[in-house]
Amino acid sequence: MTFLIESLVACALFTLFVFLMSRNPIKSIFNYPPAIIERCDQLGLVDASNRPAGIVSLLSR
């Protein structure tokens, strides 16, 4: 019974996180490899103010 409750809670949390991330998929672009981030930057899809600190150093190479 405990396993069933834990599984349902885990599924509900996962669904919530997926729903929240799908509302603005461009925010999750920084989870992709640097080449994809650079291409999105070239296309103007990525706003410079939303970049995490580690990503700025990758793109400035």
N, C-alpha and C positions, 0 to 999 in steps of 0.2 A: 504494500500500500504506500509506503514511504517513497519507494522508487517511482511509482506512478505520479505522485504529487510533485516530486522533484523534476521529473521529466516534463510535466505540464508547465511548471514554472519556468524551466529553461527554454522551452519552446515559445512561451509567451514573451519572455525577455528578448529572445532572438528575433521574433517577429516585430517587436517594438523597435529594436535597433535598425532592422532592415527598413522598416517604414520611415523612420526618421531620416535615414541616409538617402532614401529614394526621393525625398521631397526636394532636394537640391543636389543632384549627382556631381556637379562640378566641384563641390567641396571635398569630395573623396578622390579627386584626381591626383592628389599628392601621395596616394597609396600605390601608384603605378611607377614603372621604371622611369629614370630620368629622361630617356629619349622621348617618351610619350608626353611627359610634362613640358619638355622643350617645344615639342610640336604644338601643343595646346597654347603655349605662350606665344609662339609665332602666329597662330591663328587669332590671338586676342581673346581667348576663352578664359584665361586665368588672370585674375586681378592680383597685382603685385602686393597689395596690402594683406591678402589672405594667406600668403606663403609662410609656412613654419620656418624657423631660423635655419635648420639644416638644409632645407631645399634651396634657399637663396645661395648658399655657397656652392651647391651642385650646379646651378644654372649659370653662375658667374664664371665658370671655367672657360 
